[in-house]
Amino acid sequence: MNDTIKETAIRAIISLVLFVGIYFLSGPIIGWTHYDMYLKGIEFLAAVIGAGSYWIGSNKH
């Protein structure tokens, strides 16, 4: 496999793991135990921003 493709695949996997980790850990970190639609939106957007920040920051080009 080409090194560039391998690096991109690793970055994509790490971004996905970060997204899932931030999404599921943000509720307990915030400390809210009941379901709130705004909180779920914030959790989702935080996960997108976290994973996207990693993706952009890890680009070597």
mmCIF file of the N, C-alpha and C atoms, coordinates in Angstrom:
data_MODEL
# 
_entry.id   MODEL 
# 
loop_
_atom_site.group_PDB 
_atom_site.id 
_atom_site.type_symbol 
_atom_site.label_atom_id 
_atom_site.label_alt_id 
_atom_site.label_comp_id 
_atom_site.label_asym_id 
_atom_site.label_entity_id 
_atom_site.label_seq_id 
_atom_site.pdbx_PDB_ins_code 
_atom_site.Cartn_x 
_atom_site.Cartn_y 
_atom_site.Cartn_z 
_atom_site.occupancy 
_atom_site.B_iso_or_equiv 
_atom_site.pdbx_formal_charge 
_atom_site.auth_seq_id 
_atom_site.auth_comp_id 
_atom_site.auth_asym_id 
_atom_site.auth_atom_id 
_atom_site.pdbx_PDB_model_num 
ATOM 1   N N  . MET A 1 1  ? 0.850   -1.179 0.000  1.00 0.00 ? 1  MET A N  1 
ATOM 2   C CA . MET A 1 1  ? 0.000   0.000  0.000  1.00 0.00 ? 1  MET A CA 1 
ATOM 3   C C  . MET A 1 1  ? 0.895   1.242  0.000  1.00 0.00 ? 1  MET A C  1 
ATOM 4   N N  . ASN A 1 2  ? 0.505   2.249  -0.697 1.00 0.00 ? 2  ASN A N  1 
ATOM 5   C CA . ASN A 1 2  ? 1.248   3.492  -0.785 1.00 0.00 ? 2  ASN A CA 1 
ATOM 6   C C  . ASN A 1 2  ? 1.326   4.150  0.590  1.00 0.00 ? 2  ASN A C  1 
ATOM 7   N N  . ASP A 1 3  ? 2.470   4.761  0.907  1.00 0.00 ? 3  ASP A N  1 
ATOM 8   C CA . ASP A 1 3  ? 2.646   5.398  2.217  1.00 0.00 ? 3  ASP A CA 1 
ATOM 9   C C  . ASP A 1 3  ? 1.657   6.530  2.451  1.00 0.00 ? 3  ASP A C  1 
ATOM 10  N N  . THR A 1 4  ? 1.357   7.293  1.415  1.00 0.00 ? 4  THR A N  1 
ATOM 11  C CA . THR A 1 4  ? 0.406   8.394  1.553  1.00 0.00 ? 4  THR A CA 1 
ATOM 12  C C  . THR A 1 4  ? -0.987  7.877  1.880  1.00 0.00 ? 4  THR A C  1 
ATOM 13  N N  . ILE A 1 5  ? -1.389  6.821  1.226  1.00 0.00 ? 5  ILE A N  1 
ATOM 14  C CA . ILE A 1 5  ? -2.700  6.234  1.486  1.00 0.00 ? 5  ILE A CA 1 
ATOM 15  C C  . ILE A 1 5  ? -2.744  5.659  2.898  1.00 0.00 ? 5  ILE A C  1 
ATOM 16  N N  . LYS A 1 6  ? -1.656  5.032  3.315  1.00 0.00 ? 6  LYS A N  1 
ATOM 17  C CA . LYS A 1 6  ? -1.586  4.459  4.657  1.00 0.00 ? 6  LYS A CA 1 
ATOM 18  C C  . LYS A 1 6  ? -1.671  5.548  5.724  1.00 0.00 ? 6  LYS A C  1 
ATOM 19  N N  . GLU A 1 7  ? -0.949  6.655  5.520  1.00 0.00 ? 7  GLU A N  1 
ATOM 20  C CA . GLU A 1 7  ? -1.005  7.765  6.475  1.00 0.00 ? 7  GLU A CA 1 
ATOM 21  C C  . GLU A 1 7  ? -2.396  8.382  6.531  1.00 0.00 ? 7  GLU A C  1 
ATOM 22  N N  . THR A 1 8  ? -3.023  8.524  5.378  1.00 0.00 ? 8  THR A N  1 
ATOM 23  C CA . THR A 1 8  ? -4.376  9.081  5.335  1.00 0.00 ? 8  THR A CA 1 
ATOM 24  C C  . THR A 1 8  ? -5.363  8.161  6.034  1.00 0.00 ? 8  THR A C  1 
ATOM 25  N N  . ALA A 1 9  ? -5.214  6.858  5.852  1.00 0.00 ? 9  ALA A N  1 
ATOM 26  C CA . ALA A 1 9  ? -6.099  5.901  6.520  1.00 0.00 ? 9  ALA A CA 1 
ATOM 27  C C  . ALA A 1 9  ? -5.913  5.954  8.033  1.00 0.00 ? 9  ALA A C  1 
ATOM 28  N N  . ILE A 1 10 ? -4.679  6.059  8.489  1.00 0.00 ? 10 ILE A N  1 
ATOM 29  C CA . ILE A 1 10 ? -4.418  6.152  9.930  1.00 0.00 ? 10 ILE A CA 1 
ATOM 30  C C  . ILE A 1 10 ? -5.017  7.434  10.492 1.00 0.00 ? 10 ILE A C  1 
ATOM 31  N N  . ARG A 1 11 ? -4.842  8.552  9.767  1.00 0.00 ? 11 ARG A N  1 
ATOM 32  C CA . ARG A 1 11 ? -5.429  9.819  10.226 1.00 0.00 ? 11 ARG A CA 1 
ATOM 33  C C  . ARG A 1 11 ? -6.950  9.728  10.287 1.00 0.00 ? 11 ARG A C  1 
ATOM 34  N N  . ALA A 1 12 ? -7.556  9.075  9.304  1.00 0.00 ? 12 ALA A N  1 
ATOM 35  C CA . ALA A 1 12 ? -9.019  8.937  9.284  1.00 0.00 ? 12 ALA A CA 1 
ATOM 36  C C  . ALA A 1 12 ? -9.501  8.087  10.456 1.00 0.00 ? 12 ALA A C  1 
ATOM 37  N N  . ILE A 1 13 ? -8.793  7.016  10.745 1.00 0.00 ? 13 ILE A N  1 
ATOM 38  C CA . ILE A 1 13 ? -9.183  6.151  11.869 1.00 0.00 ? 13 ILE A CA 1 
ATOM 39  C C  . ILE A 1 13 ? -9.046  6.894  13.185 1.00 0.00 ? 13 ILE A C  1 
ATOM 40  N N  . ILE A 1 14 ? -7.949  7.623  13.358 1.00 0.00 ? 14 ILE A N  1 
ATOM 41  C CA . ILE A 1 14 ? -7.762  8.381  14.595 1.00 0.00 ? 14 ILE A CA 1 
ATOM 42  C C  . ILE A 1 14 ? -8.831  9.462  14.720 1.00 0.00 ? 14 ILE A C  1 
ATOM 43  N N  . SER A 1 15 ? -9.171  10.125 13.622 1.00 0.00 ? 15 SER A N  1 
ATOM 44  C CA . SER A 1 15 ? -10.231 11.137 13.651 1.00 0.00 ? 15 SER A CA 1 
ATOM 45  C C  . SER A 1 15 ? -11.566 10.522 14.052 1.00 0.00 ? 15 SER A C  1 
ATOM 46  N N  . LEU A 1 16 ? -11.860 9.349  13.534 1.00 0.00 ? 16 LEU A N  1 
ATOM 47  C CA . LEU A 1 16 ? -13.103 8.672  13.883 1.00 0.00 ? 16 LEU A CA 1 
ATOM 48  C C  . LEU A 1 16 ? -13.121 8.283  15.358 1.00 0.00 ? 16 LEU A C  1 
ATOM 49  N N  . VAL A 1 17 ? -12.002 7.778  15.864 1.00 0.00 ? 17 VAL A N  1 
ATOM 50  C CA . VAL A 1 17 ? -11.910 7.413  17.277 1.00 0.00 ? 17 VAL A CA 1 
ATOM 51  C C  . VAL A 1 17 ? -12.068 8.656  18.158 1.00 0.00 ? 17 VAL A C  1 
ATOM 52  N N  . LEU A 1 18 ? -11.449 9.767  17.767 1.00 0.00 ? 18 LEU A N  1 
ATOM 53  C CA . LEU A 1 18 ? -11.611 11.008 18.519 1.00 0.00 ? 18 LEU A CA 1 
ATOM 54  C C  . LEU A 1 18 ? -13.061 11.473 18.516 1.00 0.00 ? 18 LEU A C  1 
ATOM 55  N N  . PHE A 1 19 ? -13.703 11.400 17.351 1.00 0.00 ? 19 PHE A N  1 
ATOM 56  C CA . PHE A 1 19 ? -15.104 11.803 17.264 1.00 0.00 ? 19 PHE A CA 1 
ATOM 57  C C  . PHE A 1 19 ? -15.966 10.992 18.230 1.00 0.00 ? 19 PHE A C  1 
ATOM 58  N N  . VAL A 1 20 ? -15.817 9.680  18.191 1.00 0.00 ? 20 VAL A N  1 
ATOM 59  C CA . VAL A 1 20 ? -16.620 8.804  19.050 1.00 0.00 ? 20 VAL A CA 1 
ATOM 60  C C  . VAL A 1 20 ? -16.288 9.053  20.522 1.00 0.00 ? 20 VAL A C  1 
ATOM 61  N N  . GLY A 1 21 ? -15.000 9.190  20.821 1.00 0.00 ? 21 GLY A N  1 
ATOM 62  C CA . GLY A 1 21 ? -14.590 9.428  22.199 1.00 0.00 ? 21 GLY A CA 1 
ATOM 63  C C  . GLY A 1 21 ? -15.136 10.735 22.755 1.00 0.00 ? 21 GLY A C  1 
ATOM 64  N N  . ILE A 1 22 ? -15.003 11.808 21.992 1.00 0.00 ? 22 ILE A N  1 
ATOM 65  C CA . ILE A 1 22 ? -15.511 13.106 22.443 1.00 0.00 ? 22 ILE A CA 1 
ATOM 66  C C  . ILE A 1 22 ? -17.019 13.063 22.571 1.00 0.00 ? 22 ILE A C  1 
ATOM 67  N N  . TYR A 1 23 ? -17.691 12.439 21.611 1.00 0.00 ? 23 TYR A N  1 
ATOM 68  C CA . TYR A 1 23 ? -19.154 12.412 21.629 1.00 0.00 ? 23 TYR A CA 1 
ATOM 69  C C  . TYR A 1 23 ? -19.686 11.691 22.863 1.00 0.00 ? 23 TYR A C  1 
ATOM 70  N N  . PHE A 1 24 ? -19.103 10.532 23.178 1.00 0.00 ? 24 PHE A N  1 
ATOM 71  C CA . PHE A 1 24 ? -19.628 9.761  24.296 1.00 0.00 ? 24 PHE A CA 1 
ATOM 72  C C  . PHE A 1 24 ? -19.118 10.238 25.652 1.00 0.00 ? 24 PHE A C  1 
ATOM 73  N N  . LEU A 1 25 ? -17.975 10.885 25.702 1.00 0.00 ? 25 LEU A N  1 
ATOM 74  C CA . LEU A 1 25 ? -17.447 11.359 26.980 1.00 0.00 ? 25 LEU A CA 1 
ATOM 75  C C  . LEU A 1 25 ? -17.891 12.774 27.323 1.00 0.00 ? 25 LEU A C  1 
ATOM 76  N N  . SER A 1 26 ? -18.429 13.509 26.366 1.00 0.00 ? 26 SER A N  1 
ATOM 77  C CA . SER A 1 26 ? -18.806 14.891 26.643 1.00 0.00 ? 26 SER A CA 1 
ATOM 78  C C  . SER A 1 26 ? -19.964 14.996 27.628 1.00 0.00 ? 26 SER A C  1 
ATOM 79  N N  . GLY A 1 27 ? -20.912 14.074 27.575 1.00 0.00 ? 27 GLY A N  1 
ATOM 80  C CA . GLY A 1 27 ? -22.029 14.103 28.531 1.00 0.00 ? 27 GLY A CA 1 
ATOM 81  C C  . GLY A 1 27 ? -21.567 13.942 29.964 1.00 0.00 ? 27 GLY A C  1 
ATOM 82  N N  . PRO A 1 28 ? -20.808 12.894 30.291 1.00 0.00 ? 28 PRO A N  1 
ATOM 83  C CA . PRO A 1 28 ? -20.318 12.751 31.665 1.00 0.00 ? 28 PRO A CA 1 
ATOM 84  C C  . PRO A 1 28 ? -19.388 13.885 32.093 1.00 0.00 ? 28 PRO A C  1 
ATOM 85  N N  . ILE A 1 29 ? -18.605 14.420 31.165 1.00 0.00 ? 29 ILE A N  1 
ATOM 86  C CA . ILE A 1 29 ? -17.712 15.522 31.518 1.00 0.00 ? 29 ILE A CA 1 
ATOM 87  C C  . ILE A 1 29 ? -18.519 16.765 31.862 1.00 0.00 ? 29 ILE A C  1 
ATOM 88  N N  . ILE A 1 30 ? -19.548 17.042 31.079 1.00 0.00 ? 30 ILE A N  1 
ATOM 89  C CA . ILE A 1 30 ? -20.406 18.192 31.356 1.00 0.00 ? 30 ILE A CA 1 
ATOM 90  C C  . ILE A 1 30 ? -21.201 17.960 32.633 1.00 0.00 ? 30 ILE A C  1 
ATOM 91  N N  . GLY A 1 31 ? -21.557 16.720 32.895 1.00 0.00 ? 31 GLY A N  1 
ATOM 92  C CA . GLY A 1 31 ? -22.251 16.389 34.127 1.00 0.00 ? 31 GLY A CA 1 
ATOM 93  C C  . GLY A 1 31 ? -23.759 16.378 34.031 1.00 0.00 ? 31 GLY A C  1 
ATOM 94  N N  . TRP A 1 32 ? -24.296 16.413 32.843 1.00 0.00 ? 32 TRP A N  1 
ATOM 95  C CA . TRP A 1 32 ? -25.740 16.371 32.674 1.00 0.00 ? 32 TRP A CA 1 
ATOM 96  C C  . TRP A 1 32 ? -26.173 14.924 32.550 1.00 0.00 ? 32 TRP A C  1 
ATOM 97  N N  . THR A 1 33 ? -27.159 14.539 33.302 1.00 0.00 ? 33 THR A N  1 
ATOM 98  C CA . THR A 1 33 ? -27.604 13.152 33.266 1.00 0.00 ? 33 THR A CA 1 
ATOM 99  C C  . THR A 1 33 ? -28.917 12.981 32.508 1.00 0.00 ? 33 THR A C  1 
ATOM 100 N N  . HIS A 1 34 ? -29.692 14.026 32.344 1.00 0.00 ? 34 HIS A N  1 
ATOM 101 C CA . HIS A 1 34 ? -30.961 13.882 31.626 1.00 0.00 ? 34 HIS A CA 1 
ATOM 102 C C  . HIS A 1 34 ? -30.770 14.275 30.162 1.00 0.00 ? 34 HIS A C  1 
ATOM 103 N N  . TYR A 1 35 ? -31.656 13.797 29.345 1.00 0.00 ? 35 TYR A N  1 
ATOM 104 C CA . TYR A 1 35 ? -31.574 14.053 27.908 1.00 0.00 ? 35 TYR A CA 1 
ATOM 105 C C  . TYR A 1 35 ? -32.031 15.475 27.606 1.00 0.00 ? 35 TYR A C  1 
ATOM 106 N N  . ASP A 1 36 ? -31.225 16.186 26.883 1.00 0.00 ? 36 ASP A N  1 
ATOM 107 C CA . ASP A 1 36 ? -31.557 17.539 26.465 1.00 0.00 ? 36 ASP A CA 1 
ATOM 108 C C  . ASP A 1 36 ? -31.120 17.707 25.008 1.00 0.00 ? 36 ASP A C  1 
ATOM 109 N N  . MET A 1 37 ? -32.013 18.159 24.167 1.00 0.00 ? 37 MET A N  1 
ATOM 110 C CA . MET A 1 37 ? -31.728 18.253 22.742 1.00 0.00 ? 37 MET A CA 1 
ATOM 111 C C  . MET A 1 37 ? -30.576 19.212 22.457 1.00 0.00 ? 37 MET A C  1 
ATOM 112 N N  . TYR A 1 38 ? -30.515 20.327 23.175 1.00 0.00 ? 38 TYR A N  1 
ATOM 113 C CA . TYR A 1 38 ? -29.422 21.275 22.959 1.00 0.00 ? 38 TYR A CA 1 
ATOM 114 C C  . TYR A 1 38 ? -28.087 20.675 23.380 1.00 0.00 ? 38 TYR A C  1 
ATOM 115 N N  . LEU A 1 39 ? -28.083 19.939 24.450 1.00 0.00 ? 39 LEU A N  1 
ATOM 116 C CA . LEU A 1 39 ? -26.851 19.298 24.914 1.00 0.00 ? 39 LEU A CA 1 
ATOM 117 C C  . LEU A 1 39 ? -26.358 18.294 23.890 1.00 0.00 ? 39 LEU A C  1 
ATOM 118 N N  . LYS A 1 40 ? -27.250 17.512 23.319 1.00 0.00 ? 40 LYS A N  1 
ATOM 119 C CA . LYS A 1 40 ? -26.856 16.542 22.298 1.00 0.00 ? 40 LYS A CA 1 
ATOM 120 C C  . LYS A 1 40 ? -26.282 17.258 21.073 1.00 0.00 ? 40 LYS A C  1 
ATOM 121 N N  . GLY A 1 41 ? -26.835 18.390 20.719 1.00 0.00 ? 41 GLY A N  1 
ATOM 122 C CA . GLY A 1 41 ? -26.291 19.167 19.611 1.00 0.00 ? 41 GLY A CA 1 
ATOM 123 C C  . GLY A 1 41 ? -24.898 19.683 19.902 1.00 0.00 ? 41 GLY A C  1 
ATOM 124 N N  . ILE A 1 42 ? -24.698 20.160 21.126 1.00 0.00 ? 42 ILE A N  1 
ATOM 125 C CA . ILE A 1 42 ? -23.379 20.638 21.537 1.00 0.00 ? 42 ILE A CA 1 
ATOM 126 C C  . ILE A 1 42 ? -22.381 19.487 21.551 1.00 0.00 ? 42 ILE A C  1 
ATOM 127 N N  . GLU A 1 43 ? -22.785 18.326 22.043 1.00 0.00 ? 43 GLU A N  1 
ATOM 128 C CA . GLU A 1 43 ? -21.900 17.169 22.062 1.00 0.00 ? 43 GLU A CA 1 
ATOM 129 C C  . GLU A 1 43 ? -21.481 16.787 20.646 1.00 0.00 ? 43 GLU A C  1 
ATOM 130 N N  . PHE A 1 44 ? -22.440 16.766 19.728 1.00 0.00 ? 44 PHE A N  1 
ATOM 131 C CA . PHE A 1 44 ? -22.140 16.403 18.345 1.00 0.00 ? 44 PHE A CA 1 
ATOM 132 C C  . PHE A 1 44 ? -21.190 17.405 17.711 1.00 0.00 ? 44 PHE A C  1 
ATOM 133 N N  . LEU A 1 45 ? -21.464 18.694 17.889 1.00 0.00 ? 45 LEU A N  1 
ATOM 134 C CA . LEU A 1 45 ? -20.613 19.713 17.292 1.00 0.00 ? 45 LEU A CA 1 
ATOM 135 C C  . LEU A 1 45 ? -19.216 19.714 17.907 1.00 0.00 ? 45 LEU A C  1 
ATOM 136 N N  . ALA A 1 46 ? -19.109 19.463 19.213 1.00 0.00 ? 46 ALA A N  1 
ATOM 137 C CA . ALA A 1 46 ? -17.799 19.374 19.853 1.00 0.00 ? 46 ALA A CA 1 
ATOM 138 C C  . ALA A 1 46 ? -17.007 18.214 19.280 1.00 0.00 ? 46 ALA A C  1 
ATOM 139 N N  . ALA A 1 47 ? -17.672 17.100 19.035 1.00 0.00 ? 47 ALA A N  1 
ATOM 140 C CA . ALA A 1 47 ? -16.990 15.945 18.457 1.00 0.00 ? 47 ALA A CA 1 
ATOM 141 C C  . ALA A 1 47 ? -16.533 16.231 17.034 1.00 0.00 ? 47 ALA A C  1 
ATOM 142 N N  . VAL A 1 48 ? -17.362 16.912 16.256 1.00 0.00 ? 48 VAL A N  1 
ATOM 143 C CA . VAL A 1 48 ? -16.983 17.262 14.883 1.00 0.00 ? 48 VAL A CA 1 
ATOM 144 C C  . VAL A 1 48 ? -15.794 18.215 14.893 1.00 0.00 ? 48 VAL A C  1 
ATOM 145 N N  . ILE A 1 49 ? -15.829 19.206 15.760 1.00 0.00 ? 49 ILE A N  1 
ATOM 146 C CA . ILE A 1 49 ? -14.733 20.171 15.829 1.00 0.00 ? 49 ILE A CA 1 
ATOM 147 C C  . ILE A 1 49 ? -13.448 19.498 16.309 1.00 0.00 ? 49 ILE A C  1 
ATOM 148 N N  . GLY A 1 50 ? -13.543 18.633 17.303 1.00 0.00 ? 50 GLY A N  1 
ATOM 149 C CA . GLY A 1 50 ? -12.364 17.935 17.799 1.00 0.00 ? 50 GLY A CA 1 
ATOM 150 C C  . GLY A 1 50 ? -11.732 17.043 16.750 1.00 0.00 ? 50 GLY A C  1 
ATOM 151 N N  . ALA A 1 51 ? -12.541 16.240 16.085 1.00 0.00 ? 51 ALA A N  1 
ATOM 152 C CA . ALA A 1 51 ? -12.014 15.343 15.051 1.00 0.00 ? 51 ALA A CA 1 
ATOM 153 C C  . ALA A 1 51 ? -11.496 16.143 13.856 1.00 0.00 ? 51 ALA A C  1 
ATOM 154 N N  . GLY A 1 52 ? -12.198 17.197 13.481 1.00 0.00 ? 52 GLY A N  1 
ATOM 155 C CA . GLY A 1 52 ? -11.743 18.032 12.372 1.00 0.00 ? 52 GLY A CA 1 
ATOM 156 C C  . GLY A 1 52 ? -10.448 18.754 12.689 1.00 0.00 ? 52 GLY A C  1 
ATOM 157 N N  . SER A 1 53 ? -10.305 19.205 13.915 1.00 0.00 ? 53 SER A N  1 
ATOM 158 C CA . SER A 1 53 ? -9.066  19.868 14.322 1.00 0.00 ? 53 SER A CA 1 
ATOM 159 C C  . SER A 1 53 ? -7.891  18.911 14.247 1.00 0.00 ? 53 SER A C  1 
ATOM 160 N N  . TYR A 1 54 ? -8.105  17.678 14.671 1.00 0.00 ? 54 TYR A N  1 
ATOM 161 C CA . TYR A 1 54 ? -7.033  16.692 14.553 1.00 0.00 ? 54 TYR A CA 1 
ATOM 162 C C  . TYR A 1 54 ? -6.702  16.453 13.086 1.00 0.00 ? 54 TYR A C  1 
ATOM 163 N N  . TRP A 1 55 ? -7.715  16.305 12.257 1.00 0.00 ? 55 TRP A N  1 
ATOM 164 C CA . TRP A 1 55 ? -7.507  16.004 10.841 1.00 0.00 ? 55 TRP A CA 1 
ATOM 165 C C  . TRP A 1 55 ? -6.697  17.130 10.178 1.00 0.00 ? 55 TRP A C  1 
ATOM 166 N N  . ILE A 1 56 ? -7.057  18.357 10.450 1.00 0.00 ? 56 ILE A N  1 
ATOM 167 C CA . ILE A 1 56 ? -6.343  19.490 9.848  1.00 0.00 ? 56 ILE A CA 1 
ATOM 168 C C  . ILE A 1 56 ? -4.937  19.612 10.436 1.00 0.00 ? 56 ILE A C  1 
ATOM 169 N N  . GLY A 1 57 ? -4.825  19.463 11.743 1.00 0.00 ? 57 GLY A N  1 
ATOM 170 C CA . GLY A 1 57 ? -3.531  19.615 12.392 1.00 0.00 ? 57 GLY A CA 1 
ATOM 171 C C  . GLY A 1 57 ? -2.543  18.525 12.074 1.00 0.00 ? 57 GLY A C  1 
ATOM 172 N N  . SER A 1 58 ? -3.015  17.364 11.711 1.00 0.00 ? 58 SER A N  1 
ATOM 173 C CA . SER A 1 58 ? -2.101  16.252 11.435 1.00 0.00 ? 58 SER A CA 1 
ATOM 174 C C  . SER A 1 58 ? -1.658  16.210 9.982  1.00 0.00 ? 58 SER A C  1 
ATOM 175 N N  . ASN A 1 59 ? -2.152  17.110 9.156  1.00 0.00 ? 59 ASN A N  1 
ATOM 176 C CA . ASN A 1 59 ? -1.768  17.144 7.754  1.00 0.00 ? 59 ASN A CA 1 
ATOM 177 C C  . ASN A 1 59 ? -0.333  17.657 7.641  1.00 0.00 ? 59 ASN A C  1 
ATOM 178 N N  . LYS A 1 60 ? 0.527   16.905 7.006  1.00 0.00 ? 60 LYS A N  1 
ATOM 179 C CA . LYS A 1 60 ? 1.937   17.268 6.908  1.00 0.00 ? 60 LYS A CA 1 
ATOM 180 C C  . LYS A 1 60 ? 2.252   18.088 5.662  1.00 0.00 ? 60 LYS A C  1 
ATOM 181 N N  . HIS A 1 61 ? 1.294   18.320 4.820  1.00 0.00 ? 61 HIS A N  1 
ATOM 182 C CA . HIS A 1 61 ? 1.558   19.034 3.554  1.00 0.00 ? 61 HIS A CA 1 
ATOM 183 C C  . HIS A 1 61 ? 1.218   20.473 3.665  1.00 0.00 ? 61 HIS A C  1 
# 
